[in-house]
Amino acid sequence: MIYGKIWCVVKPSVGIPIIIGAVAVASFSVHLALTINTTWVKGFLNGGAGKVAAISNETTPQVAVLTVQDVRK
Amino acid sequence: MHVIQGVDAMSDKDKVWPTGLTEAESEEIHRHLIQGTQIFGMIAALAHLLAYVYSPWLH
């Protein structure tokens, strides 16, 4: 197997955490960048709730008006 | 005589290297590492496929 003898000169207790850590940091960075730099991730994670709330605010007709009468007259 | 002993030492499969492993042990660890990487890669590919299908990503 190619590079199979690397663990003769690199301690596995050092090399393997470095490899796994590098993969973890790279993966986390990419996903964090996606979350920060796009708008659809937040909407997607809100699921249907966010969509319903947004629609109901725009399309629900007004059914009542609250008025406060001035009783000091 | 010394050269012959040196050659024998170089090709000795039971030689313990500075990390405390023999070549066979090193290759065994590497085999498991490669297998783990392949399994991780397959799970990651599946996860990205699901994300592509069910999220707005790349649409």
Backbone of each chain as nested JSON, in Angstrom:
{
  "chains": [
    {"id": "A", "residues": [
      {"number": 1, "name": "MET", "atoms": {"N": [0.845, -1.195, 0.0], "CA": [0.0, 0.0, 0.0], "C": [0.884, 1.249, 0.0]}},
      {"number": 2, "name": "ILE", "atoms": {"N": [0.536, 2.203, -0.835], "CA": [1.363, 3.399, -0.956], "C": [1.346, 4.184, 0.359]}},
      {"number": 3, "name": "TYR", "atoms": {"N": [2.504, 4.666, 0.752], "CA": [2.71, 5.435, 1.993], "C": [2.408, 4.627, 3.257]}},
      {"number": 4, "name": "GLY", "atoms": {"N": [2.314, 3.325, 3.147], "CA": [1.953, 2.491, 4.289], "C": [2.982, 2.512, 5.401]}},
      {"number": 5, "name": "LYS", "atoms": {"N": [4.234, 2.862, 5.043], "CA": [5.296, 2.83, 6.06], "C": [5.466, 4.175, 6.764]}},
      {"number": 6, "name": "ILE", "atoms": {"N": [4.569, 5.12, 6.51], "CA": [4.738, 6.454, 7.109], "C": [4.72, 6.386, 8.632]}},
      {"number": 7, "name": "TRP", "atoms": {"N": [3.972, 5.418, 9.184], "CA": [3.834, 5.338, 10.643], "C": [5.059, 4.723, 11.3]}},
      {"number": 8, "name": "CYS", "atoms": {"N": [6.072, 4.362, 10.449], "CA": [7.372, 3.976, 11.007], "C": [8.158, 5.218, 11.458]}},
      {"number": 9, "name": "VAL", "atoms": {"N": [7.859, 6.355, 10.848], "CA": [8.621, 7.572, 11.154], "C": [7.762, 8.684, 11.749]}},
      {"number": 10, "name": "VAL", "atoms": {"N": [6.437, 8.568, 11.651], "CA": [5.524, 9.533, 12.286], "C": [4.702, 8.767, 13.309]}},
      {"number": 11, "name": "LYS", "atoms": {"N": [4.731, 9.23, 14.551], "CA": [3.967, 8.525, 15.575], "C": [2.475, 8.64, 15.267]}},
      {"number": 12, "name": "PRO", "atoms": {"N": [1.767, 7.529, 15.231], "CA": [0.326, 7.6, 14.948], "C": [-0.427, 8.475, 15.945]}},
      {"number": 13, "name": "SER", "atoms": {"N": [0.037, 8.516, 17.197], "CA": [-0.651, 9.338, 18.202], "C": [-0.489, 10.822, 17.922]}},
      {"number": 14, "name": "VAL", "atoms": {"N": [0.435, 11.181, 17.041], "CA": [0.61, 12.573, 16.634], "C": [-0.016, 12.812, 15.26]}},
      {"number": 15, "name": "GLY", "atoms": {"N": [0.288, 11.939, 14.326], "CA": [-0.125, 12.149, 12.936], "C": [-1.619, 12.017, 12.713]}},
      {"number": 16, "name": "ILE", "atoms": {"N": [-2.241, 11.026, 13.334], "CA": [-3.669, 10.799, 13.071], "C": [-4.53, 11.934, 13.628]}},
      {"number": 17, "name": "PRO", "atoms": {"N": [-4.289, 12.413, 14.872], "CA": [-5.059, 13.595, 15.315], "C": [-4.844, 14.818, 14.436]}},
      {"number": 18, "name": "ILE", "atoms": {"N": [-3.643, 14.986, 13.888], "CA": [-3.409, 16.134, 12.991], "C": [-4.262, 16.004, 11.731]}},
      {"number": 19, "name": "ILE", "atoms": {"N": [-4.293, 14.808, 11.159], "CA": [-5.081, 14.599, 9.938], "C": [-6.571, 14.814, 10.209]}},
      {"number": 20, "name": "ILE", "atoms": {"N": [-7.07, 14.173, 11.276], "CA": [-8.499, 14.291, 11.579], "C": [-8.841, 15.739, 11.952]}},
      {"number": 21, "name": "GLY", "atoms": {"N": [-7.949, 16.392, 12.71], "CA": [-8.19, 17.785, 13.077], "C": [-8.214, 18.701, 11.869]}},
      {"number": 22, "name": "ALA", "atoms": {"N": [-7.324, 18.467, 10.92], "CA": [-7.292, 19.299, 9.714], "C": [-8.582, 19.142, 8.92]}},
      {"number": 23, "name": "VAL", "atoms": {"N": [-9.061, 17.916, 8.804], "CA": [-10.327, 17.676, 8.094], "C": [-11.479, 18.367, 8.823]}},
      {"number": 24, "name": "ALA", "atoms": {"N": [-11.491, 18.27, 10.152], "CA": [-12.567, 18.883, 10.929], "C": [-12.556, 20.402, 10.78]}},
      {"number": 25, "name": "VAL", "atoms": {"N": [-11.376, 21.014, 10.88], "CA": [-11.28, 22.481, 10.778], "C": [-11.686, 22.95, 9.387]}},
      {"number": 26, "name": "ALA", "atoms": {"N": [-11.221, 22.245, 8.353], "CA": [-11.563, 22.629, 6.983], "C": [-13.064, 22.512, 6.749]}},
      {"number": 27, "name": "SER", "atoms": {"N": [-13.648, 21.424, 7.204], "CA": [-15.085, 21.211, 7.013], "C": [-15.89, 22.274, 7.75]}},
      {"number": 28, "name": "PHE", "atoms": {"N": [-15.505, 22.529, 9.019], "CA": [-16.226, 23.53, 9.81], "C": [-16.121, 24.903, 9.153]}},
      {"number": 29, "name": "SER", "atoms": {"N": [-14.944, 25.246, 8.637], "CA": [-14.75, 26.558, 8.012], "C": [-15.652, 26.729, 6.798]}},
      {"number": 30, "name": "VAL", "atoms": {"N": [-15.737, 25.703, 5.97], "CA": [-16.566, 25.799, 4.768], "C": [-18.036, 25.978, 5.141]}},
      {"number": 31, "name": "HIS", "atoms": {"N": [-18.496, 25.184, 6.124], "CA": [-19.904, 25.286, 6.487], "C": [-20.214, 26.6, 7.206]}},
      {"number": 32, "name": "LEU", "atoms": {"N": [-19.26, 27.091, 8.007], "CA": [-19.457, 28.393, 8.656], "C": [-19.521, 29.504, 7.613]}},
      {"number": 33, "name": "ALA", "atoms": {"N": [-18.643, 29.432, 6.612], "CA": [-18.646, 30.437, 5.549], "C": [-19.97, 30.416, 4.793]}},
      {"number": 34, "name": "LEU", "atoms": {"N": [-20.496, 29.227, 4.542], "CA": [-21.799, 29.122, 3.873], "C": [-22.885, 29.779, 4.715]}},
      {"number": 35, "name": "THR", "atoms": {"N": [-22.868, 29.496, 6.009], "CA": [-23.901, 30.033, 6.895], "C": [-23.847, 31.553, 6.969]}},
      {"number": 36, "name": "ILE", "atoms": {"N": [-22.618, 32.087, 7.006], "CA": [-22.462, 33.537, 7.164], "C": [-22.766, 34.274, 5.861]}},
      {"number": 37, "name": "ASN", "atoms": {"N": [-22.33, 33.719, 4.739], "CA": [-22.346, 34.468, 3.482], "C": [-23.556, 34.218, 2.591]}},
      {"number": 38, "name": "THR", "atoms": {"N": [-24.479, 33.395, 3.033], "CA": [-25.679, 33.19, 2.232], "C": [-26.91, 33.522, 3.067]}},
      {"number": 39, "name": "THR", "atoms": {"N": [-28.027, 33.74, 2.404], "CA": [-29.261, 34.091, 3.105], "C": [-30.195, 32.894, 3.249]}},
      {"number": 40, "name": "TRP", "atoms": {"N": [-30.022, 31.894, 2.379], "CA": [-31.012, 30.821, 2.352], "C": [-30.826, 29.804, 3.468]}},
      {"number": 41, "name": "VAL", "atoms": {"N": [-29.634, 29.748, 4.097], "CA": [-29.422, 28.75, 5.144], "C": [-30.361, 29.016, 6.319]}},
      {"number": 42, "name": "LYS", "atoms": {"N": [-30.452, 30.296, 6.716], "CA": [-31.3, 30.633, 7.849], "C": [-32.763, 30.333, 7.538]}},
      {"number": 43, "name": "GLY", "atoms": {"N": [-33.187, 30.692, 6.339], "CA": [-34.56, 30.401, 5.949], "C": [-34.841, 28.92, 5.901]}},
      {"number": 44, "name": "PHE", "atoms": {"N": [-33.868, 28.17, 5.391], "CA": [-34.031, 26.715, 5.311], "C": [-34.126, 26.101, 6.698]}},
      {"number": 45, "name": "LEU", "atoms": {"N": [-33.269, 26.57, 7.616], "CA": [-33.295, 26.012, 8.963], "C": [-34.558, 26.418, 9.716]}},
      {"number": 46, "name": "ASN", "atoms": {"N": [-35.167, 27.567, 9.346], "CA": [-36.43, 27.952, 9.951], "C": [-37.551, 27.039, 9.498]}},
      {"number": 47, "name": "GLY", "atoms": {"N": [-37.371, 26.417, 8.34], "CA": [-38.372, 25.487, 7.846], "C": [-39.659, 26.184, 7.456]}},
      {"number": 48, "name": "GLY", "atoms": {"N": [-40.797, 25.482, 7.579], "CA": [-42.091, 26.027, 7.177], "C": [-42.546, 27.165, 8.07]}},
      {"number": 49, "name": "ALA", "atoms": {"N": [-42.091, 27.18, 9.323], "CA": [-42.547, 28.197, 10.266], "C": [-42.205, 29.605, 9.784]}},
      {"number": 50, "name": "GLY", "atoms": {"N": [-40.979, 29.762, 9.33], "CA": [-40.561, 31.071, 8.855], "C": [-41.362, 31.505, 7.641]}},
      {"number": 51, "name": "LYS", "atoms": {"N": [-41.641, 30.529, 6.748], "CA": [-42.374, 30.841, 5.528], "C": [-43.814, 31.243, 5.857]}},
      {"number": 52, "name": "VAL", "atoms": {"N": [-44.466, 30.483, 6.765], "CA": [-45.85, 30.785, 7.135], "C": [-45.935, 32.146, 7.803]}},
      {"number": 53, "name": "ALA", "atoms": {"N": [-45.021, 32.431, 8.694], "CA": [-45.022, 33.72, 9.385], "C": [-44.863, 34.855, 8.381]}},
      {"number": 54, "name": "ALA", "atoms": {"N": [-43.988, 34.673, 7.426], "CA": [-43.749, 35.718, 6.443], "C": [-44.985, 35.926, 5.578]}},
      {"number": 55, "name": "ILE", "atoms": {"N": [-45.621, 34.827, 5.17], "CA": [-46.797, 34.936, 4.314], "C": [-47.962, 35.561, 5.085]}},
      {"number": 56, "name": "SER", "atoms": {"N": [-48.17, 35.115, 6.342], "CA": [-49.335, 35.592, 7.075], "C": [-49.254, 37.091, 7.335]}},
      {"number": 57, "name": "ASN", "atoms": {"N": [-48.088, 37.605, 7.497], "CA": [-47.948, 39.038, 7.725], "C": [-48.345, 39.835, 6.487]}},
      {"number": 58, "name": "GLU", "atoms": {"N": [-48.088, 39.26, 5.319], "CA": [-48.316, 40.018, 4.092], "C": [-49.734, 39.854, 3.55]}},
      {"number": 59, "name": "THR", "atoms": {"N": [-50.32, 38.677, 3.739], "CA": [-51.564, 38.39, 3.028], "C": [-52.805, 38.365, 3.913]}},
      {"number": 60, "name": "THR", "atoms": {"N": [-52.65, 38.291, 5.222], "CA": [-53.832, 38.233, 6.084], "C": [-54.554, 39.57, 6.068]}},
      {"number": 61, "name": "PRO", "atoms": {"N": [-55.855, 39.568, 5.739], "CA": [-56.569, 40.854, 5.702], "C": [-56.784, 41.4, 7.107]}},
      {"number": 62, "name": "GLN", "atoms": {"N": [-56.875, 42.671, 7.15], "CA": [-57.09, 43.326, 8.437], "C": [-58.534, 43.113, 8.876]}},
      {"number": 63, "name": "VAL", "atoms": {"N": [-58.736, 42.609, 10.086], "CA": [-60.099, 42.302, 10.543], "C": [-60.56, 43.24, 11.65]}},
      {"number": 64, "name": "ALA", "atoms": {"N": [-59.68, 43.971, 12.258], "CA": [-60.108, 44.861, 13.324], "C": [-59.094, 45.981, 13.486]}},
      {"number": 65, "name": "VAL", "atoms": {"N": [-59.588, 47.064, 14.029], "CA": [-58.696, 48.184, 14.279], "C": [-58.854, 48.589, 15.736]}},
      {"number": 66, "name": "LEU", "atoms": {"N": [-57.776, 48.716, 16.402], "CA": [-57.811, 49.124, 17.793], "C": [-57.703, 50.64, 17.852]}},
      {"number": 67, "name": "THR", "atoms": {"N": [-58.728, 51.234, 18.423], "CA": [-58.665, 52.696, 18.565], "C": [-58.791, 53.059, 20.036]}},
      {"number": 68, "name": "VAL", "atoms": {"N": [-58.121, 54.057, 20.422], "CA": [-58.17, 54.509, 21.809], "C": [-58.87, 55.86, 21.824]}},
      {"number": 69, "name": "GLN", "atoms": {"N": [-60.001, 55.873, 22.537], "CA": [-60.746, 57.133, 22.59], "C": [-60.211, 58.004, 23.714]}},
      {"number": 70, "name": "ASP", "atoms": {"N": [-60.219, 59.262, 23.443], "CA": [-59.736, 60.198, 24.439], "C": [-60.883, 60.513, 25.393]}},
      {"number": 71, "name": "VAL", "atoms": {"N": [-60.776, 60.073, 26.646], "CA": [-61.868, 60.241, 27.613], "C": [-61.723, 61.523, 28.427]}},
      {"number": 72, "name": "ARG", "atoms": {"N": [-60.785, 62.368, 28.101], "CA": [-60.54, 63.557, 28.909], "C": [-61.429, 64.722, 28.489]}},
      {"number": 73, "name": "LYS", "atoms": {"N": [-62.265, 64.486, 27.447], "CA": [-63.094, 65.595, 26.989], "C": [-64.192, 65.938, 27.986]}}
    ]},
    {"id": "B", "residues": [
      {"number": 1, "name": "MET", "atoms": {"N": [31.633, -7.839, 5.508], "CA": [30.84, -8.423, 6.596], "C": [29.875, -7.389, 7.165]}},
      {"number": 2, "name": "HIS", "atoms": {"N": [30.414, -6.179, 7.42], "CA": [29.542, -5.131, 7.966], "C": [28.475, -4.707, 6.959]}},
      {"number": 3, "name": "VAL", "atoms": {"N": [28.895, -4.665, 5.662], "CA": [27.947, -4.275, 4.616], "C": [26.801, -5.282, 4.55]}},
      {"number": 4, "name": "ILE", "atoms": {"N": [27.157, -6.562, 4.628], "CA": [26.128, -7.608, 4.561], "C": [25.159, -7.476, 5.75]}},
      {"number": 5, "name": "GLN", "atoms": {"N": [25.731, -7.197, 6.927], "CA": [24.853, -7.029, 8.092], "C": [23.944, -5.82, 7.916]}},
      {"number": 6, "name": "GLY", "atoms": {"N": [24.504, -4.743, 7.322], "CA": [23.705, -3.556, 7.071], "C": [22.565, -3.851, 6.126]}},
      {"number": 7, "name": "VAL", "atoms": {"N": [22.818, -4.567, 5.071], "CA": [21.766, -4.924, 4.117], "C": [20.702, -5.765, 4.798]}},
      {"number": 8, "name": "ASP", "atoms": {"N": [21.156, -6.717, 5.643], "CA": [20.196, -7.555, 6.349], "C": [19.293, -6.704, 7.251]}},
      {"number": 9, "name": "ALA", "atoms": {"N": [19.906, -5.692, 7.919], "CA": [19.122, -4.849, 8.811], "C": [18.1, -4.023, 8.032]}},
      {"number": 10, "name": "MET", "atoms": {"N": [18.463, -3.538, 6.843], "CA": [17.555, -2.732, 6.027], "C": [16.326, -3.528, 5.594]}},
      {"number": 11, "name": "SER", "atoms": {"N": [16.528, -4.814, 5.309], "CA": [15.42, -5.608, 4.791], "C": [14.713, -6.38, 5.902]}},
      {"number": 12, "name": "ASP", "atoms": {"N": [15.068, -6.092, 7.154], "CA": [14.485, -6.827, 8.274], "C": [13.051, -6.359, 8.521]}},
      {"number": 13, "name": "LYS", "atoms": {"N": [12.104, -7.262, 8.308], "CA": [10.686, -6.894, 8.481], "C": [10.321, -6.745, 9.96]}},
      {"number": 14, "name": "ASP", "atoms": {"N": [11.157, -7.298, 10.832], "CA": [10.849, -7.24, 12.262], "C": [11.52, -6.06, 12.951]}},
      {"number": 15, "name": "LYS", "atoms": {"N": [12.183, -5.224, 12.154], "CA": [12.857, -4.065, 12.75], "C": [11.843, -3.13, 13.407]}},
      {"number": 16, "name": "VAL", "atoms": {"N": [12.157, -2.714, 14.619], "CA": [11.287, -1.762, 15.31], "C": [11.793, -0.352, 15.027]}},
      {"number": 17, "name": "TRP", "atoms": {"N": [10.96, 0.452, 14.398], "CA": [11.33, 1.798, 13.998], "C": [11.191, 2.764, 15.176]}},
      {"number": 18, "name": "PRO", "atoms": {"N": [11.649, 4.005, 15.01], "CA": [11.622, 4.958, 16.143], "C": [10.232, 5.18, 16.739]}},
      {"number": 19, "name": "THR", "atoms": {"N": [9.188, 4.97, 15.974], "CA": [7.843, 5.144, 16.527], "C": [7.398, 3.938, 17.334]}},
      {"number": 20, "name": "GLY", "atoms": {"N": [8.238, 2.907, 17.369], "CA": [7.885, 1.717, 18.124], "C": [7.111, 0.694, 17.318]}},
      {"number": 21, "name": "LEU", "atoms": {"N": [6.989, 0.913, 16.003], "CA": [6.217, 0.014, 15.154], "C": [7.122, -0.693, 14.155]}},
      {"number": 22, "name": "THR", "atoms": {"N": [6.707, -1.868, 13.727], "CA": [7.372, -2.534, 12.603], "C": [6.67, -2.096, 11.319]}},
      {"number": 23, "name": "GLU", "atoms": {"N": [7.267, -2.463, 10.186], "CA": [6.64, -2.09, 8.911], "C": [5.255, -2.71, 8.773]}},
      {"number": 24, "name": "ALA", "atoms": {"N": [5.103, -3.953, 9.227], "CA": [3.802, -4.628, 9.113], "C": [2.753, -3.912, 9.955]}},
      {"number": 25, "name": "GLU", "atoms": {"N": [3.146, -3.49, 11.16], "CA": [2.201, -2.779, 12.025], "C": [1.825, -1.425, 11.425]}},
      {"number": 26, "name": "SER", "atoms": {"N": [2.84, -0.749, 10.845], "CA": [2.591, 0.541, 10.21], "C": [1.594, 0.387, 9.058]}},
      {"number": 27, "name": "GLU", "atoms": {"N": [1.795, -0.638, 8.266], "CA": [0.888, -0.837, 7.126], "C": [-0.506, -1.236, 7.585]}},
      {"number": 28, "name": "GLU", "atoms": {"N": [-0.6, -1.933, 8.708], "CA": [-1.92, -2.293, 9.233], "C": [-2.676, -1.031, 9.677]}},
      {"number": 29, "name": "ILE", "atoms": {"N": [-1.985, -0.157, 10.411], "CA": [-2.611, 1.113, 10.826], "C": [-3.063, 1.899, 9.599]}},
      {"number": 30, "name": "HIS", "atoms": {"N": [-2.181, 1.948, 8.589], "CA": [-2.492, 2.73, 7.392], "C": [-3.71, 2.157, 6.66]}},
      {"number": 31, "name": "ARG", "atoms": {"N": [-3.807, 0.829, 6.648], "CA": [-4.961, 0.187, 6.001], "C": [-6.267, 0.618, 6.689]}},
      {"number": 32, "name": "HIS", "atoms": {"N": [-6.26, 0.628, 8.01], "CA": [-7.469, 1.043, 8.744], "C": [-7.76, 2.527, 8.519]}},
      {"number": 33, "name": "LEU", "atoms": {"N": [-6.7, 3.334, 8.466], "CA": [-6.902, 4.774, 8.233], "C": [-7.53, 5.017, 6.865]}},
      {"number": 34, "name": "ILE", "atoms": {"N": [-7.033, 4.312, 5.849], "CA": [-7.583, 4.461, 4.498], "C": [-9.037, 3.993, 4.471]}},
      {"number": 35, "name": "GLN", "atoms": {"N": [-9.32, 2.888, 5.147], "CA": [-10.697, 2.38, 5.167], "C": [-11.635, 3.38, 5.852]}},
      {"number": 36, "name": "GLY", "atoms": {"N": [-11.167, 3.944, 6.966], "CA": [-11.972, 4.956, 7.652], "C": [-12.216, 6.165, 6.776]}},
      {"number": 37, "name": "THR", "atoms": {"N": [-11.198, 6.577, 6.033], "CA": [-11.35, 7.715, 5.12], "C": [-12.373, 7.412, 4.033]}},
      {"number": 38, "name": "GLN", "atoms": {"N": [-12.345, 6.19, 3.516], "CA": [-13.294, 5.816, 2.467], "C": [-14.729, 5.813, 3.002]}},
      {"number": 39, "name": "ILE", "atoms": {"N": [-14.925, 5.274, 4.203], "CA": [-16.273, 5.249, 4.788], "C": [-16.755, 6.672, 5.063]}},
      {"number": 40, "name": "PHE", "atoms": {"N": [-15.861, 7.51, 5.636], "CA": [-16.197, 8.92, 5.891], "C": [-16.579, 9.613, 4.583]}},
      {"number": 41, "name": "GLY", "atoms": {"N": [-15.799, 9.351, 3.537], "CA": [-16.07, 9.975, 2.236], "C": [-17.412, 9.566, 1.668]}},
      {"number": 42, "name": "MET", "atoms": {"N": [-17.753, 8.291, 1.811], "CA": [-19.041, 7.831, 1.283], "C": [-20.201, 8.459, 2.048]}},
      {"number": 43, "name": "ILE", "atoms": {"N": [-20.069, 8.527, 3.39], "CA": [-21.135, 9.159, 4.188], "C": [-21.254, 10.644, 3.831]}},
      {"number": 44, "name": "ALA", "atoms": {"N": [-20.111, 11.308, 3.654], "CA": [-20.12, 12.735, 3.306], "C": [-20.755, 12.95, 1.928]}},
      {"number": 45, "name": "ALA", "atoms": {"N": [-20.437, 12.074, 0.976], "CA": [-21.025, 12.195, -0.365], "C": [-22.535, 12.019, -0.303]}},
      {"number": 46, "name": "LEU", "atoms": {"N": [-22.991, 11.061, 0.489], "CA": [-24.437, 10.847, 0.644], "C": [-25.091, 12.074, 1.282]}},
      {"number": 47, "name": "ALA", "atoms": {"N": [-24.433, 12.618, 2.311], "CA": [-24.971, 13.801, 2.99], "C": [-25.065, 14.986, 2.027]}},
      {"number": 48, "name": "HIS", "atoms": {"N": [-24.061, 15.148, 1.173], "CA": [-24.098, 16.26, 0.217], "C": [-25.173, 16.036, -0.848]}},
      {"number": 49, "name": "LEU", "atoms": {"N": [-25.372, 14.783, -1.236], "CA": [-26.438, 14.489, -2.195], "C": [-27.8, 14.852, -1.596]}},
      {"number": 50, "name": "LEU", "atoms": {"N": [-28.028, 14.454, -0.337], "CA": [-29.29, 14.782, 0.33], "C": [-29.451, 16.293, 0.475]}},
      {"number": 51, "name": "ALA", "atoms": {"N": [-28.357, 16.975, 0.827], "CA": [-28.417, 18.436, 0.966], "C": [-28.751, 19.083, -0.379]}},
      {"number": 52, "name": "TYR", "atoms": {"N": [-28.189, 18.548, -1.457], "CA": [-28.467, 19.11, -2.791], "C": [-29.929, 18.905, -3.173]}},
      {"number": 53, "name": "VAL", "atoms": {"N": [-30.466, 17.724, -2.834], "CA": [-31.843, 17.408, -3.227], "C": [-32.846, 18.187, -2.387]}},
      {"number": 54, "name": "TYR", "atoms": {"N": [-32.609, 18.24, -1.07], "CA": [-33.645, 18.743, -0.17], "C": [-33.413, 20.155, 0.349]}},
      {"number": 55, "name": "SER", "atoms": {"N": [-32.351, 20.835, -0.059], "CA": [-32.136, 22.217, 0.39], "C": [-31.932, 23.114, -0.83]}},
      {"number": 56, "name": "PRO", "atoms": {"N": [-31.99, 24.407, -0.646], "CA": [-31.796, 25.321, -1.782], "C": [-30.34, 25.404, -2.259]}},
      {"number": 57, "name": "TRP", "atoms": {"N": [-29.454, 24.653, -1.652], "CA": [-28.03, 24.717, -1.981], "C": [-27.794, 24.444, -3.464]}},
      {"number": 58, "name": "LEU", "atoms": {"N": [-27.137, 25.365, -4.152], "CA": [-26.757, 25.274, -5.569], "C": [-27.953, 25.348, -6.51]}},
      {"number": 59, "name": "HIS", "atoms": {"N": [-29.137, 25.68, -5.999], "CA": [-30.298, 25.784, -6.887], "C": [-30.47, 27.228, -7.345]}}
    ]}
  ]
}
